[in-house]
C-alpha cells in the first residue's frame, strides 16, 4: 500500500508539473513548523540559504526523519559549514525515499553578512529516480537573505529554484519554484516567534508559524502549526558544550506522526563571532 501511494504521487507529478518532497531539514526548524525563513544556523543550507551568512562556527550536522505510517518516505540530510574571513561556505546532501522511488540533492552554498543583512546563494544537483521510469537530473539555484531590523524584529525571504530549471531532456518536468517571506519576533530573551508565507508558483500558499521557548539556558521547547496542509508540531532541543541535539514531531490527520532527530558537532574556529 505504501509503494502504491508513492507511485501514485509519481504518476500525478508526471501528468502535471514535477513535484518534490520538502528538503527543509533540521529538527529545530521542524519543531517550529518549518517556519525557518528567519532562522540562521548550520541548517540554513536546507532552509533560508541567506542564514549561512550569519554562521560563524565550523560544524557538521546530520538529521533523519521517519514516518512510520508511510514506508519508503523517510528523509535524511547532512551538512557541513566552514566560515572564512569573507563569508561562510556550506555543503550538504539530502535523500528522500527508497529503492522504488527516491530524490537526491547535493548542494553547495555561500553566504556573507553585509551590514544588518545576511545574504546567501546555493547551487543544487537534483536527481529523481523511479523504478521502471529511469532517472532524471536537474541543476537549480536558490537565493535568500535575512535582515535584522532591530534586536527584536527580523525579516527573511528566499526563493527556491530561482532559474525555474527543468529536468535534463525535457521542458515539461520543471522543478517547483517557491517564494517564502517571513517575520521573526523576539519579545523577550526567552521567546522567539517566527511566521512565514510560502507560495509555490503552481499551488496555493502555505502559512507557517512557530515558537521557541528557552526553558533553561541550554534547553528549548518548540511548537508550531501550518495551514495548507494542516499540521501541528512539537519539539525539544538541548546543547552541551560543542554538541546540540534536537527532536521534533509533526502530526498530520491522514499520515499520522513523523519524527525527526538532528545533531550537530561544532569544531573550534578562529573566526570571531
DOVEX-297598 format. One line per 10 residues: number of its first residue (from 0); for each residue x, y, z of N, C-alpha, C, O. Coordinates in nm, 3 decimals. Layout:
BEGIN
NUM = X,Y,Z,X,Y,Z,X,Y,Z,X,Y,Z; ...
This chain:
BEGIN
0 = 0.082,-0.121,0.000,0.000,0.000,0.000,0.086,0.126,0.000,0.053,0.223,-0.068; 0.195,0.124,0.076,0.282,0.241,0.082,0.348,0.267,-0.052,0.361,0.382,-0.095; 0.391,0.157,-0.120,0.452,0.173,-0.251,0.351,0.226,-0.352,0.386,0.305,-0.440; 0.225,0.183,-0.340,0.121,0.231,-0.431,0.103,0.382,-0.416,0.089,0.454,-0.515; 0.104,0.430,-0.290,0.092,0.574,-0.266,0.206,0.650,-0.330,0.186,0.756,-0.390; 0.328,0.598,-0.316,0.443,0.665,-0.374,0.434,0.668,-0.526,0.465,0.770,-0.588; 0.392,0.557,-0.586,0.382,0.552,-0.732,0.271,0.642,-0.782,0.284,0.704,-0.888; 0.159,0.651,-0.707,0.054,0.742,-0.745,0.103,0.886,-0.744,0.070,0.965,-0.832; 0.182,0.919,-0.641,0.240,1.054,-0.633,0.328,1.082,-0.753,0.327,1.192,-0.808; 0.405,0.981,-0.793,0.494,0.996,-0.907,0.414,1.016,-1.035,0.450,1.100,-1.118
10 = 0.307,0.938,-1.053,0.226,0.949,-1.174,0.159,1.084,-1.183,0.151,1.143,-1.291; 0.110,1.134,-1.070,0.050,1.267,-1.068,0.152,1.371,-1.110,0.120,1.464,-1.184; 0.276,1.356,-1.062,0.382,1.450,-1.098,0.410,1.444,-1.246,0.437,1.547,-1.308; 0.405,1.324,-1.306,0.431,1.312,-1.449,0.320,1.373,-1.531,0.344,1.425,-1.640; 0.195,1.368,-1.479,0.084,1.423,-1.553,0.088,1.576,-1.552,0.056,1.640,-1.652; 0.126,1.634,-1.439,0.127,1.779,-1.428,0.269,1.831,-1.435,0.340,1.807,-1.533; 0.311,1.901,-1.331,0.447,1.951,-1.323,0.525,1.865,-1.225,0.466,1.794,-1.143; 0.655,1.872,-1.234,0.737,1.791,-1.144,0.714,1.832,-0.999,0.716,1.951,-0.967; 0.693,1.734,-0.913,0.678,1.759,-0.772,0.804,1.715,-0.700,0.884,1.639,-0.754; 0.822,1.764,-0.580,0.934,1.717,-0.499,0.896,1.725,-0.354,0.816,1.809,-0.313
20 = 0.955,1.637,-0.275,0.933,1.644,-0.132,1.004,1.766,-0.076,1.095,1.820,-0.138; 0.963,1.808,0.042,1.030,1.921,0.105,1.170,1.882,0.147,1.191,1.774,0.204; 1.266,1.968,0.120,1.404,1.946,0.167,1.436,2.035,0.286,1.553,2.050,0.323; 1.333,2.096,0.348,1.355,2.171,0.471,1.394,2.072,0.580,1.317,1.980,0.610; 1.510,2.089,0.640,1.561,1.993,0.738,1.615,2.064,0.861,1.642,2.184,0.859; 1.630,1.986,0.967,1.673,2.036,1.096,1.559,2.025,1.195,1.454,2.086,1.175; 1.578,1.948,1.303,1.469,1.926,1.397,1.431,2.053,1.472,1.317,2.066,1.517; 1.523,2.148,1.485,1.485,2.276,1.546,1.379,2.343,1.460,1.277,2.389,1.511; 1.404,2.349,1.330,1.311,2.414,1.239,1.179,2.337,1.231,1.073,2.399,1.228; 1.185,2.204,1.227,1.062,2.126,1.218,0.975,2.145,1.342,0.853,2.153,1.331
30 = 1.037,2.154,1.460,0.960,2.177,1.581,0.887,2.308,1.581,0.790,2.326,1.655; 0.932,2.403,1.496,0.867,2.533,1.481,0.787,2.539,1.351,0.769,2.646,1.293; 0.738,2.424,1.306,0.654,2.414,1.186,0.730,2.449,1.058,0.669,2.486,0.958; 0.861,2.438,1.063,0.946,2.473,0.948,0.935,2.621,0.912,0.963,2.659,0.798; 0.896,2.704,1.007,0.897,2.848,0.986,1.042,2.896,1.001,1.079,2.954,1.103; 1.121,2.872,0.898,1.267,2.884,0.908,1.326,2.996,0.825,1.449,3.003,0.811; 1.244,3.084,0.769,1.299,3.189,0.683,1.378,3.293,0.762,1.452,3.371,0.702; 1.363,3.296,0.896,1.437,3.393,0.976,1.531,3.324,1.076,1.584,3.390,1.165; 1.552,3.193,1.062,1.647,3.124,1.148,1.781,3.113,1.077,1.787,3.095,0.956; 1.887,3.125,1.153,2.022,3.120,1.096,2.107,3.026,1.181,2.143,3.060,1.294
40 = 2.138,2.911,1.128,2.225,2.816,1.195,2.283,2.721,1.091,2.274,2.747,0.971; 2.342,2.610,1.138,2.407,2.519,1.044,2.310,2.456,0.945,2.353,2.405,0.841; 2.179,2.458,0.974,2.079,2.401,0.883,2.027,2.500,0.781,1.935,2.467,0.705; 2.081,2.620,0.776,2.034,2.720,0.681,2.051,2.676,0.536,1.978,2.722,0.449; 2.147,2.588,0.509,2.165,2.540,0.372,2.037,2.476,0.321,2.008,2.484,0.202; 1.959,2.411,0.410,1.837,2.343,0.370,1.712,2.423,0.400,1.601,2.375,0.380; 1.728,2.545,0.449,1.615,2.632,0.477,1.636,2.763,0.402,1.642,2.762,0.279; 1.647,2.875,0.470,1.680,3.000,0.403,1.831,3.009,0.391,1.901,3.030,0.490; 1.882,2.993,0.270,2.027,2.990,0.249,2.093,3.121,0.292,2.214,3.123,0.317; 2.016,3.229,0.302,2.073,3.355,0.349,2.127,3.346,0.490,2.217,3.422,0.526
50 = 2.072,3.254,0.570,2.120,3.238,0.707,2.263,3.191,0.718,2.325,3.207,0.823; 2.318,3.134,0.611,2.458,3.092,0.612,2.550,3.210,0.641,2.654,3.194,0.705; 2.511,3.328,0.595,2.594,3.446,0.617,2.611,3.481,0.763,2.705,3.552,0.799; 2.521,3.432,0.850,2.531,3.459,0.993,2.607,3.351,1.069,2.639,3.369,1.187; 2.637,3.241,1.004,2.703,3.129,1.070,2.852,3.158,1.085,2.921,3.184,0.986; 2.902,3.154,1.207,3.042,3.186,1.235,3.116,3.069,1.301,3.222,3.089,1.360; 3.060,2.949,1.292,3.123,2.832,1.352,3.133,2.719,1.251,3.044,2.698,1.169; 3.244,2.645,1.259,3.257,2.523,1.180,3.175,2.414,1.245,3.182,2.393,1.366; 3.096,2.345,1.165,3.007,2.243,1.221,2.981,2.133,1.121,2.990,2.152,1.000; 2.948,2.016,1.175,2.900,1.903,1.096,2.769,1.858,1.160,2.763,1.838,1.281
60 = 2.664,1.842,1.079,2.533,1.810,1.134,2.464,1.703,1.049,2.485,1.695,0.928; 2.384,1.620,1.115,2.308,1.515,1.046,2.164,1.517,1.097,2.138,1.558,1.210; 2.071,1.473,1.013,1.930,1.467,1.051,1.866,1.347,0.983,1.904,1.307,0.872; 1.766,1.291,1.052,1.691,1.178,0.996,1.545,1.192,1.037,1.514,1.219,1.153; 1.455,1.173,0.940,1.312,1.183,0.967,1.241,1.057,0.919,1.268,1.009,0.808; 1.153,1.002,1.001,1.078,0.881,0.968,0.929,0.905,0.985,0.886,0.972,1.078; 0.851,0.849,0.892,0.706,0.850,0.900,0.659,0.705,0.905,0.647,0.641,0.800; 0.633,0.651,1.024,0.603,0.508,1.038,0.486,0.460,0.953,0.485,0.345,0.909; 0.386,0.546,0.930,0.269,0.504,0.854,0.291,0.502,0.704,0.205,0.453,0.629; 0.404,0.554,0.658,0.430,0.561,0.514,0.572,0.512,0.488,0.666,0.591,0.481
70 = 0.586,0.380,0.474,0.718,0.324,0.449,0.775,0.376,0.318,0.702,0.399,0.221; 0.907,0.393,0.315,0.972,0.443,0.195,0.967,0.593,0.181,1.011,0.646,0.079; 0.914,0.665,0.281,0.905,0.810,0.273,0.995,0.879,0.374,0.969,0.994,0.412; 1.099,0.813,0.416,1.191,0.872,0.513,1.284,0.972,0.446,1.314,0.961,0.327; 1.329,1.070,0.524,1.420,1.173,0.473,1.543,1.178,0.561,1.537,1.153,0.681; 1.656,1.211,0.499,1.780,1.227,0.574,1.866,1.333,0.508,1.856,1.356,0.387; 1.951,1.399,0.588,2.036,1.504,0.533,2.159,1.520,0.620,2.159,1.486,0.739; 2.262,1.574,0.559,2.381,1.613,0.633,2.431,1.745,0.578,2.402,1.781,0.464; 2.506,1.817,0.660,2.558,1.948,0.619,2.686,1.976,0.695,2.703,1.933,0.809; 2.775,2.049,0.631,2.899,2.095,0.695,2.918,2.242,0.662,2.898,2.283,0.548
80 = 2.957,2.321,0.762,2.980,2.464,0.742,3.124,2.498,0.777,3.183,2.439,0.867; 3.178,2.596,0.706,3.315,2.640,0.732,3.324,2.791,0.705,3.321,2.832,0.590; 3.336,2.873,0.811,3.347,3.018,0.791,3.487,3.060,0.751,3.587,3.001,0.793; 3.493,3.162,0.668,3.618,3.226,0.628,3.611,3.372,0.669,3.511,3.417,0.725; 3.714,3.445,0.642,3.712,3.586,0.676,3.615,3.666,0.592,3.571,3.774,0.632; 3.579,3.614,0.475,3.493,3.686,0.382,3.357,3.620,0.364,3.284,3.654,0.272; 3.321,3.527,0.449,3.191,3.461,0.437,3.196,3.318,0.489,3.296,3.276,0.548; 3.090,3.243,0.466,3.079,3.107,0.514,3.037,3.015,0.401,2.945,3.045,0.324; 3.106,2.902,0.391,3.077,2.800,0.290,3.002,2.684,0.356,3.036,2.645,0.468; 2.901,2.630,0.288,2.827,2.516,0.339,2.807,2.415,0.226,2.778,2.452,0.113
90 = 2.822,2.288,0.258,2.797,2.181,0.162,2.709,2.077,0.230,2.715,2.059,0.351; 2.628,2.008,0.150,2.539,1.910,0.211,2.479,1.815,0.110,2.491,1.834,-0.011; 2.415,1.710,0.162,2.346,1.611,0.080,2.214,1.577,0.146,2.201,1.581,0.268; 2.115,1.544,0.062,1.979,1.514,0.108,1.926,1.396,0.030,1.955,1.381,-0.088; 1.847,1.310,0.099,1.785,1.197,0.031,1.646,1.172,0.088,1.623,1.178,0.208; 1.554,1.142,-0.003,1.418,1.102,0.033,1.383,0.975,-0.043,1.420,0.960,-0.160; 1.313,0.881,0.024,1.262,0.765,-0.047,1.337,0.638,-0.021,1.409,0.625,0.078; 1.319,0.542,-0.115,1.380,0.410,-0.102,1.422,0.363,-0.241,1.445,0.444,-0.330; 1.431,0.230,-0.260,1.475,0.176,-0.389,1.367,0.185,-0.497,1.397,0.173,-0.615; 1.242,0.206,-0.455,1.134,0.218,-0.553,1.128,0.359,-0.610,1.121,0.377,-0.732
100 = 1.130,0.458,-0.523,1.131,0.597,-0.566,1.217,0.678,-0.471,1.208,0.661,-0.349; 1.301,0.764,-0.524,1.389,0.844,-0.439,1.420,0.978,-0.503,1.415,0.994,-0.625; 1.454,1.074,-0.418,1.500,1.206,-0.459,1.630,1.235,-0.386,1.640,1.216,-0.265; 1.730,1.282,-0.460,1.861,1.314,-0.402,1.903,1.456,-0.440,1.878,1.501,-0.552; 1.965,1.524,-0.346,2.021,1.656,-0.373,2.163,1.663,-0.319,2.192,1.611,-0.211; 2.249,1.725,-0.394,2.381,1.765,-0.347,2.390,1.916,-0.363,2.370,1.968,-0.473; 2.419,1.987,-0.255,2.413,2.133,-0.257,2.540,2.194,-0.203,2.605,2.140,-0.114; 2.573,2.309,-0.259,2.684,2.390,-0.207,2.637,2.535,-0.202,2.584,2.588,-0.300; 2.659,2.598,-0.087,2.612,2.735,-0.070,2.717,2.825,-0.009,2.811,2.778,0.055; 2.700,2.954,-0.028,2.791,3.052,0.029,2.710,3.171,0.077,2.616,3.214,0.010
110 = 2.746,3.223,0.195,2.676,3.338,0.250,2.770,3.436,0.316,2.881,3.400,0.354; 2.725,3.560,0.328,2.806,3.664,0.391,2.716,3.768,0.456,2.604,3.792,0.411; 2.766,3.829,0.562,2.694,3.934,0.632,2.735,4.068,0.576,2.854,4.099,0.571; 2.637,4.148,0.532,2.662,4.281,0.478,2.580,4.379,0.559,2.460,4.394,0.535; 2.643,4.445,0.655,2.569,4.535,0.742,2.471,4.456,0.828,2.511,4.363,0.898; 2.343,4.493,0.824,2.242,4.425,0.902,2.178,4.309,0.826,2.086,4.244,0.877; 2.226,4.283,0.706,2.166,4.181,0.621,2.264,4.069,0.590,2.379,4.094,0.557; 2.217,3.946,0.603,2.294,3.829,0.563,2.236,3.777,0.432,2.115,3.756,0.422; 2.321,3.757,0.333,2.279,3.708,0.202,2.346,3.575,0.172,2.459,3.550,0.216; 2.278,3.490,0.097,2.335,3.361,0.062,2.277,3.308,-0.068,2.166,3.343,-0.107
120 = 2.354,3.223,-0.134,2.311,3.158,-0.258,2.364,3.016,-0.259,2.466,2.987,-0.198; 2.293,2.927,-0.330,2.340,2.790,-0.339,2.303,2.729,-0.473,2.206,2.769,-0.538; 2.382,2.629,-0.512,2.357,2.551,-0.632,2.324,2.408,-0.592,2.385,2.355,-0.499; 2.229,2.347,-0.661,2.184,2.212,-0.628,2.190,2.122,-0.751,2.147,2.160,-0.860; 2.241,2.004,-0.733,2.225,1.897,-0.831,2.111,1.809,-0.780,2.123,1.748,-0.674; 2.002,1.803,-0.855,1.881,1.734,-0.814,1.862,1.610,-0.900,1.873,1.616,-1.022; 1.835,1.498,-0.835,1.813,1.374,-0.908,1.688,1.304,-0.856,1.674,1.283,-0.735; 1.598,1.268,-0.946,1.481,1.187,-0.916,1.499,1.051,-0.981,1.540,1.041,-1.097; 1.469,0.947,-0.906,1.480,0.813,-0.960,1.355,0.733,-0.924,1.314,0.732,-0.808; 1.295,0.666,-1.023,1.179,0.581,-1.000,1.199,0.449,-1.073,1.236,0.446,-1.191
130 = 1.174,0.341,-1.004,1.189,0.209,-1.063,1.095,0.195,-1.183,0.974,0.213,-1.170; 1.151,0.162,-1.298,1.073,0.147,-1.419,1.055,0.275,-1.498,1.008,0.272,-1.611; 1.094,0.390,-1.439,1.080,0.519,-1.507,1.215,0.584,-1.535,1.222,0.683,-1.607; 1.321,0.528,-1.480,1.453,0.584,-1.504,1.489,0.695,-1.407,1.426,0.712,-1.303; 1.592,0.771,-1.444,1.647,0.877,-1.359,1.647,1.009,-1.435,1.680,1.015,-1.553; 1.609,1.114,-1.365,1.613,1.249,-1.422,1.699,1.338,-1.334,1.698,1.325,-1.211; 1.773,1.428,-1.397,1.865,1.515,-1.325,1.844,1.660,-1.366,1.812,1.689,-1.481; 1.862,1.751,-1.271,1.847,1.894,-1.299,1.946,1.972,-1.213,1.992,1.924,-1.109; 1.979,2.092,-1.257,2.063,2.185,-1.184,1.979,2.306,-1.149,1.920,2.369,-1.237; 1.973,2.341,-1.020,1.892,2.455,-0.978,1.972,2.547,-0.887,2.077,2.510,-0.835
140 = 1.918,2.669,-0.868,1.985,2.769,-0.785,1.882,2.835,-0.692,1.768,2.861,-0.730; 1.927,2.860,-0.569,1.843,2.926,-0.467,1.913,3.052,-0.417,2.036,3.062,-0.422; 1.834,3.147,-0.368,1.890,3.271,-0.316,1.803,3.318,-0.200,1.681,3.303,-0.203; 1.868,3.376,-0.096,1.791,3.424,0.017,1.865,3.526,0.100,1.983,3.551,0.080; 1.792,3.586,0.194,1.853,3.684,0.283,1.774,3.701,0.411,1.654,3.672,0.416; 1.842,3.748,0.515,1.780,3.778,0.645,1.831,3.914,0.690,1.951,3.939,0.691; 1.739,4.002,0.728,1.775,4.135,0.776,1.729,4.152,0.920,1.613,4.129,0.953; 1.822,4.192,1.007,1.791,4.219,1.147,1.756,4.367,1.160,1.845,4.450,1.175; 1.627,4.399,1.155,1.585,4.538,1.156,1.614,4.603,1.291,1.669,4.713,1.297; 1.576,4.535,1.398,1.607,4.577,1.535,1.642,4.450,1.612,1.624,4.340,1.561
150 = 1.692,4.463,1.736,1.718,4.342,1.815,1.594,4.255,1.835,1.607,4.137,1.866; 1.475,4.313,1.818,1.351,4.240,1.841,1.285,4.190,1.714,1.202,4.100,1.719; 1.320,4.247,1.599,1.249,4.218,1.474,1.347,4.183,1.363,1.447,4.251,1.343; 1.317,4.076,1.292,1.395,4.038,1.174,1.300,3.996,1.063,1.188,3.952,1.090; 1.344,4.010,0.940,1.266,3.964,0.826,1.355,3.877,0.739,1.476,3.897,0.733; 1.295,3.782,0.672,1.370,3.693,0.586,1.292,3.659,0.461,1.169,3.662,0.462; 1.363,3.627,0.355,1.299,3.587,0.230,1.396,3.502,0.150,1.517,3.524,0.153; 1.342,3.404,0.079,1.427,3.325,-0.010,1.343,3.265,-0.121,1.221,3.249,-0.108; 1.409,3.233,-0.230,1.344,3.173,-0.344,1.415,3.043,-0.379,1.537,3.037,-0.388; 1.335,2.940,-0.400,1.386,2.808,-0.437,1.368,2.789,-0.587,1.261,2.817,-0.641
160 = 1.472,2.740,-0.654,1.472,2.723,-0.799,1.450,2.856,-0.869,1.355,2.874,-0.946; 1.539,2.948,-0.841,1.533,3.083,-0.897,1.528,3.082,-1.049,1.460,3.166,-1.109; 1.597,2.989,-1.112,1.607,2.983,-1.258,1.494,2.903,-1.323,1.492,2.890,-1.445; 1.400,2.849,-1.244,1.290,2.767,-1.293,1.343,2.656,-1.384,1.297,2.637,-1.496; 1.440,2.583,-1.331,1.507,2.479,-1.407,1.416,2.360,-1.433,1.325,2.332,-1.355; 1.442,2.291,-1.544,1.372,2.169,-1.581,1.468,2.052,-1.577,1.589,2.070,-1.576; 1.412,1.931,-1.574,1.496,1.813,-1.579,1.561,1.799,-1.715,1.506,1.842,-1.816; 1.679,1.740,-1.717,1.752,1.722,-1.842,1.670,1.640,-1.940,1.610,1.539,-1.905; 1.669,1.687,-2.065,1.599,1.613,-2.170,1.452,1.643,-2.182,1.385,1.586,-2.268; 1.398,1.733,-2.098,1.254,1.762,-2.106,1.225,1.898,-2.046,1.275,1.932,-1.938
170 = 1.142,1.977,-2.116,1.097,2.105,-2.065,0.964,2.093,-1.992,0.914,2.191,-1.936; 0.905,1.972,-1.992,0.774,1.952,-1.932,0.781,1.916,-1.785,0.680,1.922,-1.715; 0.900,1.879,-1.736,0.915,1.835,-1.598,1.000,1.938,-1.523,1.120,1.919,-1.503; 0.934,2.046,-1.484,1.005,2.156,-1.420,1.007,2.138,-1.269,0.908,2.099,-1.208; 1.122,2.168,-1.210,1.131,2.168,-1.064,1.042,2.278,-1.007,1.026,2.383,-1.070; 0.984,2.256,-0.888,0.899,2.360,-0.830,0.978,2.486,-0.796,1.093,2.478,-0.752; 0.916,2.600,-0.816,0.972,2.729,-0.777,0.887,2.785,-0.665,0.766,2.800,-0.680; 0.952,2.817,-0.552,0.879,2.864,-0.435,0.941,2.994,-0.383,1.063,3.009,-0.380; 0.856,3.086,-0.342,0.899,3.210,-0.278,0.847,3.211,-0.136,0.728,3.188,-0.113; 0.936,3.236,-0.040,0.900,3.237,0.102,0.943,3.368,0.166,1.056,3.412,0.147
180 = 0.853,3.430,0.240,0.885,3.552,0.314,0.839,3.533,0.457,0.734,3.472,0.482; 0.917,3.585,0.552,0.883,3.562,0.692,0.923,3.676,0.783,0.999,3.765,0.746; 0.869,3.670,0.905,0.894,3.770,1.008,0.933,3.700,1.137,0.869,3.602,1.176; 1.037,3.750,1.203,1.080,3.696,1.330,1.064,3.800,1.440,1.100,3.916,1.422; 1.011,3.757,1.555,0.991,3.847,1.668,1.054,3.785,1.792,1.040,3.665,1.816; 1.124,3.867,1.870,1.183,3.822,1.996,1.139,3.916,2.107,1.215,4.004,2.148; 1.015,3.898,2.156,0.962,3.992,2.256,1.035,3.987,2.389,1.040,4.087,2.460; 1.094,3.870,2.424,1.173,3.858,2.545,1.297,3.775,2.512,1.309,3.720,2.403; 1.389,3.767,2.607,1.510,3.689,2.586,1.480,3.540,2.571,1.560,3.466,2.514; 1.366,3.495,2.623,1.336,3.352,2.624,1.239,3.308,2.515,1.220,3.188,2.495
190 = 1.179,3.402,2.445,1.077,3.366,2.347,1.116,3.416,2.209,1.154,3.532,2.191; 1.107,3.326,2.110,1.129,3.362,1.970,1.011,3.311,1.888,0.976,3.194,1.896; 0.951,3.401,1.810,0.834,3.368,1.729,0.870,3.390,1.582,0.926,3.494,1.546; 0.837,3.293,1.498,0.861,3.305,1.354,0.733,3.272,1.279,0.666,3.174,1.310; 0.701,3.353,1.181,0.584,3.327,1.097,0.621,3.358,0.953,0.697,3.451,0.927; 0.568,3.281,0.859,0.605,3.300,0.720,0.497,3.251,0.626,0.408,3.174,0.664; 0.506,3.298,0.503,0.415,3.258,0.396,0.499,3.206,0.280,0.591,3.272,0.232; 0.465,3.084,0.235,0.535,3.023,0.122,0.438,3.009,0.006,0.325,2.963,0.023; 0.482,3.049,-0.113,0.398,3.039,-0.233,0.472,2.963,-0.341,0.572,3.010,-0.395; 0.421,2.844,-0.373,0.465,2.772,-0.491,0.396,2.835,-0.612,0.278,2.870,-0.604
200 = 0.467,2.850,-0.722,0.409,2.915,-0.838,0.282,2.846,-0.888,0.198,2.909,-0.951; 0.270,2.716,-0.858,0.159,2.639,-0.913,0.055,2.596,-0.811,-0.040,2.526,-0.845; 0.072,2.637,-0.683,-0.020,2.590,-0.580,-0.056,2.704,-0.485,0.002,2.812,-0.489; -0.154,2.676,-0.400,-0.197,2.775,-0.302,-0.087,2.800,-0.199,-0.003,2.713,-0.177; -0.086,2.918,-0.136,0.018,2.948,-0.037,0.005,2.865,0.090,-0.104,2.820,0.125; 0.116,2.847,0.157,0.122,2.779,0.286,0.164,2.879,0.392,0.260,2.954,0.373; 0.093,2.880,0.503,0.126,2.969,0.615,0.178,2.885,0.730,0.114,2.788,0.771; 0.296,2.924,0.784,0.358,2.850,0.894,0.394,2.947,1.006,0.437,3.060,0.981; 0.374,2.902,1.130,0.411,2.981,1.247,0.468,2.889,1.354,0.414,2.781,1.381; 0.578,2.932,1.415,0.641,2.853,1.520,0.690,2.938,1.634,0.717,3.057,1.618
210 = 0.703,2.875,1.752,0.751,2.944,1.872,0.860,2.859,1.937,0.848,2.737,1.948; 0.967,2.926,1.979,1.074,2.860,2.054,1.086,2.927,2.190,1.099,3.049,2.200; 1.081,2.845,2.296,1.091,2.896,2.432,1.215,2.839,2.499,1.234,2.718,2.504; 1.300,2.927,2.549,1.421,2.886,2.620,1.384,2.858,2.765,1.378,2.949,2.847; 1.358,2.731,2.794,1.315,2.694,2.928,1.429,2.704,3.028,1.410,2.752,3.140; 1.546,2.660,2.987,1.668,2.673,3.065,1.776,2.729,2.974,1.750,2.752,2.855; 1.894,2.750,3.026,2.000,2.812,2.947,2.026,2.737,2.818,2.042,2.799,2.713; 2.031,2.605,2.823,2.060,2.525,2.705,1.953,2.419,2.678,1.983,2.311,2.628; 1.828,2.452,2.712,1.719,2.361,2.686,1.602,2.438,2.626,1.562,2.542,2.679; 1.547,2.387,2.514,1.448,2.461,2.437,1.323,2.375,2.414,1.330,2.254,2.395
220 = 1.207,2.443,2.417,1.079,2.380,2.386,1.019,2.455,2.268,1.019,2.578,2.264; 0.966,2.378,2.171,0.916,2.441,2.049,0.780,2.384,2.011,0.746,2.271,2.044; 0.704,2.466,1.943,0.576,2.419,1.888,0.541,2.506,1.768,0.603,2.610,1.745; 0.441,2.463,1.691,0.402,2.539,1.574,0.289,2.473,1.499,0.244,2.364,1.535; 0.244,2.540,1.393,0.137,2.487,1.309,0.152,2.544,1.169,0.219,2.645,1.150; 0.090,2.479,1.073,0.080,2.537,0.940,-0.054,2.500,0.876,-0.118,2.402,0.914; -0.093,2.581,0.778,-0.216,2.558,0.702,-0.180,2.534,0.556,-0.090,2.598,0.501; -0.252,2.442,0.494,-0.235,2.405,0.353,-0.096,2.348,0.325,-0.013,2.411,0.260; -0.071,2.225,0.377,-0.163,2.138,0.451,-0.164,2.174,0.600,-0.080,2.250,0.647; -0.260,2.117,0.672,-0.273,2.143,0.815,-0.191,2.042,0.894,-0.216,1.921,0.886
230 = -0.094,2.091,0.970,-0.011,2.008,1.056,0.011,2.080,1.187,0.005,2.203,1.193; 0.037,2.004,1.292,0.081,2.063,1.418,0.217,2.002,1.454,0.248,1.890,1.413; 0.297,2.076,1.530,0.436,2.039,1.554,0.472,2.057,1.701,0.410,2.135,1.774; 0.573,1.982,1.742,0.628,1.995,1.877,0.775,1.954,1.872,0.813,1.865,1.796; 0.858,2.019,1.953,1.000,1.986,1.951,1.071,2.020,2.081,1.025,2.103,2.159; 1.184,1.954,2.101,1.272,1.978,2.214,1.414,1.988,2.163,1.449,1.927,2.062; 1.497,2.065,2.233,1.636,2.077,2.194,1.726,2.104,2.312,1.683,2.161,2.413; 1.850,2.063,2.300,1.946,2.086,2.406,2.086,2.106,2.351,2.116,2.064,2.239; 2.171,2.169,2.430,2.309,2.193,2.390,2.400,2.168,2.509,2.373,2.213,2.621; 2.508,2.095,2.485,2.607,2.069,2.589,2.745,2.085,2.527,2.785,2.007,2.440
240 = 2.816,2.186,2.573,2.948,2.219,2.519,2.939,2.240,2.369,2.875,2.336,2.326; 3.001,2.155,2.289,3.005,2.177,2.145,2.914,2.081,2.068,2.939,2.055,1.950; 2.810,2.030,2.132,2.716,1.939,2.067,2.573,1.986,2.093,2.537,2.022,2.205; 2.492,1.986,1.989,2.350,2.014,2.003,2.270,1.892,1.956,2.312,1.819,1.866; 2.156,1.872,2.019,2.068,1.761,1.983,1.925,1.810,1.985,1.882,1.874,2.081; 1.850,1.781,1.878,1.712,1.828,1.867,1.621,1.715,1.822,1.660,1.626,1.746; 1.498,1.720,1.870,1.394,1.623,1.831,1.267,1.700,1.799,1.235,1.799,1.865; 1.195,1.654,1.697,1.068,1.718,1.661,0.972,1.614,1.607,1.013,1.512,1.551; 0.844,1.641,1.624,0.741,1.557,1.564,0.641,1.646,1.491,0.618,1.762,1.526; 0.583,1.586,1.389,0.481,1.653,1.309,0.360,1.561,1.303,0.373,1.441,1.278
250 = 0.242,1.617,1.326,0.120,1.535,1.319,0.033,1.582,1.205,-0.001,1.699,1.194; -0.003,1.486,1.117,-0.094,1.510,1.005,-0.212,1.416,1.022,-0.194,1.299,1.056; -0.334,1.466,0.999,-0.453,1.386,1.027,-0.465,1.262,0.939,-0.534,1.167,0.976; -0.399,1.259,0.824,-0.404,1.142,0.737,-0.279,1.056,0.749,-0.288,0.933,0.753; -0.163,1.119,0.755,-0.037,1.044,0.756,0.010,1.010,0.896,0.106,0.934,0.912; -0.056,1.066,0.998,-0.015,1.037,1.134,0.106,1.120,1.175,0.119,1.237,1.137; 0.194,1.060,1.254,0.306,1.133,1.314,0.438,1.101,1.245,0.468,0.985,1.217; 0.515,1.205,1.218,0.653,1.193,1.170,0.747,1.236,1.280,0.715,1.325,1.359; 0.864,1.174,1.286,0.963,1.206,1.388,1.095,1.243,1.321,1.138,1.176,1.227; 1.158,1.349,1.368,1.289,1.387,1.315,1.386,1.414,1.430,1.351,1.479,1.529
260 = 1.506,1.364,1.416,1.613,1.395,1.509,1.728,1.456,1.430,1.752,1.419,1.315; 1.798,1.549,1.492,1.917,1.607,1.429,2.019,1.638,1.537,1.985,1.666,1.652; 2.143,1.634,1.498,2.253,1.661,1.591,2.363,1.735,1.516,2.383,1.714,1.396; 2.433,1.820,1.587,2.542,1.898,1.527,2.662,1.898,1.621,2.648,1.905,1.743; 2.779,1.890,1.561,2.905,1.896,1.636,2.981,2.018,1.587,3.004,2.034,1.467; 3.021,2.104,1.680,3.089,2.229,1.645,3.238,2.216,1.670,3.282,2.176,1.778; 3.315,2.250,1.569,3.459,2.242,1.576,3.517,2.378,1.613,3.453,2.480,1.588; 3.638,2.380,1.671,3.700,2.509,1.702,3.717,2.593,1.577,3.751,2.541,1.470; 3.694,2.721,1.590,3.707,2.812,1.476,3.781,2.937,1.521,3.765,2.983,1.633; 3.863,2.991,1.431,3.937,3.112,1.460,3.861,3.237,1.417,3.905,3.349,1.441
270 = 3.744,3.215,1.353,3.665,3.329,1.308,3.592,3.391,1.427,3.524,3.321,1.502; 3.607,3.518,1.444,3.542,3.586,1.556,3.392,3.598,1.528,3.350,3.622,1.415; 3.313,3.581,1.634,3.168,3.590,1.621,3.127,3.737,1.611,3.008,3.767,1.600
